[in-house]
Amino acid sequence: MLDTTNKVFSLSDPLPVLPVRNTVVFPNTASPLVVGRAKSIEAVRQAQRAGDLLLVVAQRDGDRNDPEPADLYQVGVVCLISKITQTQPSTFQLTANSLFRFRILSFSQTNGYLSARGEQLPDLATSNRGRVETIAFEVKKLGLKILSMLGIPGSENIVKLLTELDSPEKIADLCCSFLSRGVAQKQLWLEDRDLDSRLSCLLEELVAEKDKITLQNEIQARVMARASKEQRDHYLREQLRTINEELGDESSKDDFAKKIQECGISAEAEKVAKSELNRLVHVPRASPEYHVIRTYLEWLTSLPWTKTSAKNFTLNEARAVLDADHFGLEKVKTRIGQFLAVRKLRSDLRGPILCLLGPPGVGKTSLGKSIARALGREFVRASLGGVRDEAEIRGHRRTYIGALPGRIIQSLKRCGTADPVLLLDEIDKVGADFRGDPASALLEVLDPEQNHAFMDHYLDVPFDLSRVFFITTANTLDTIPGPLRDRLEVVEISGYSQTEKLEIAVRHILPRLLTDHGIQDKSLSLPRETIDAVIRDYTRESGVRHLSRQLAQVLRAAAEQLAGEAPPEKVEFTSDQLETILGPRRFFPEDLDEASRPGVVTGLAWTPVGGEILHIEVGRMEGKGGLTLTGQLGDVMKESAQIALSLLRSQWGAELPFRFEKTDLHIHFPAGAVPKDGPSAGAGLYLAIASLIENQPMDPKTAVTGEITLRGQVLPVGGIKEKVLAAHRAGVRTIILPKLNMGDLQEIPLEVREQLTFRFVREVRELIPLAGLQGKSGPRPLPPPPTGHLRPATQSEFVLTN
């Protein structure tokens, strides 16, 4: 005999394991078990050889025919086989008397069956035995009541056994065994060692079961009493079905049922669609609810749940497409090629989303189209500029007529495939107000860990977005929230040089405009010199959008002549005729001559639409040492101005031609309606004040950018390519840059670098000689760094001591 009292029981030899489906065996019960699997039969035979002891464990998934240790729960019941009967050649039925709970510590598989080692799992001791016995009495009473209400044949033995039981442990186990609950719930009761907790939970379940049975009995009584009414209702429903067929509603139901079967809808969505279809049949056509349900079913069945368009591609083909559609942008093409290479090796890549960052008109959207063409996928664009309502992304809830899915689902329906290249345009211009935060809604759309089950509020069923190739575009990253920006792989697209613009105009813009205006190539002569003059004299931008508009105006002038009463055979425009067509020249390189006066310096700035040049103007007047800053400057530029002034005063000292305490300085940045801020104006401010002090003008065709510190160092800045291209467009010939930005020149086109002279500085003492401002006064050398240590002189003052 085995000692089954409340002490830990261990076996030296492993116990054979019998996995059971869809049932949980409890201690202190006799359970009939059917054994038919080869491993199970071998386990029973081994148990007979080892004293009839068998460990019965429930399977997590009842559909597994050959369960592994991972498919079994960790707690089972040790049983003693009392009877075995062979019902078929390969099937046995055995009666197992369950003894005690058993926790499995390790599995092993030998001789064609599973075995396990472990320890007995006794109930925890309780300090309130009276409470346990009271709850057990209520459980016993409810269990007997339920058994009598069910009236199951053969339940008399259970009723008799339960009536004779007095042990709370045995009462709990017996009630758990006959109560109709799932395997997971019963396994929780089996693993619960706290008898008080197990009895309390069982009491609640028995109360709910009693109420359920009572309600079922009442319903059954009503059904039996209304059998004649059901026959009458059936006759009326048949009439209603005939009427619906005449009205066309039945055929509509059949059409939707066919679409649901053919559209490849997911299992969860199919369940919802069929439920809504059943509702549609019973809703009158005149009801607003009818049209809401019908529209919803049309959306569900028209979405591309499984339809794809991707094809195999080679990297050479993808590069050829990018080269054919875009001139230049070598760094961008290389980055996109690398991204596509990884996509080819890993089709289910879950990585960052591409974000094409650059000023307007540089070809971000057309790059997205080229990527789609290279991949052989459909291309669809969704503009997010100005979107402030979260429902524009996630969709509207079906609480009113006219509700629609969000832009993501609408875009997929429009393109008709589940794996398009979806361009989310102007993601940096998404706003937020009381209607929600669309940027936060985009997190689920763009996160590869979440978008495989994207939940649109209108559909209210998961839709897989993981196959969509998302590309976003932006002009600046500053307005994109941090969590959203963290999911983006930024690919910067800077502006074009004049040579690149000329090639883009000849290869791409002009052929498209000729087709749009209905002009044949042989009817118009537009020399490259003319196009170059349009670029130089009428455009000053990072992209080519304004250039396209100017060339379109030239073609309209040609179309006017070709469509006249006496059209010429060929229209030719030279650069001398541009003023007649486009008006006076807009931009002149000689504009920089206005800066040739003391206190004026040409600076460089970065903006979301490309680089710009700006003049820094400094004037002085009698006063009390004040500093005035105008031009709508931000805090960073105000601090840069103060640093530049303090640094100059510390360098010149008593050698200044005037006394600062009796002089007011006024620093102004023209174009005051445009806000300006950023850490790149310190070097320009330093030179502007120095030019005023020396009363010497700086070369207007020399531009400078860089930030300074109080120690006299020149710090590196960003946006070098955009700034250099802007300076080149404006006619600047020499550019002074921080020395640490020397490596950024590799991104600048070779033809631009060859036309410019670059000077690099590490400290501000190098700025004045390079700018040609070294005069009689000049800054004195910076003092050597102090030595010694600081000691506090007072609570608010420190002095340097040796």
Beta strands, then each sheet from edge to edge (+ up, - down):
strand 1: 15-20
strand 2: 30-35
strand 3: 53-58
strand 4: 75-88
strand 5: 91-110
strand 6: 113-120
strand 7: 353-357
strand 8: 379-383
strand 9: 421-425
strand 10: 454-455
strand 11: 462-463
strand 12: 469-474
strand 13: 488-492
strand 14: 524-525
strand 15: 571-572
strand 16: 600-607
strand 17: 610-622
strand 18: 627-630
strand 19: 663-668
strand 20: 702-704
strand 21: 707-708
strand 22: 714-715
strand 23: 734-738
strand 24: 757-761
strand 25: 789-792
strand 26: 798-801
sheet 1: 2+ 5- 4+ 3- 1- 6+
sheet 2: 8+ 9+ 12+ 7+ 13+
sheet 3: 10+ 11-
sheet 4: 14+ 15+
sheet 5: 18+ 19+ 17- 16+ 20+ 23+ 24+
sheet 6: 21+ 22-
sheet 7: 25+ 26-
end
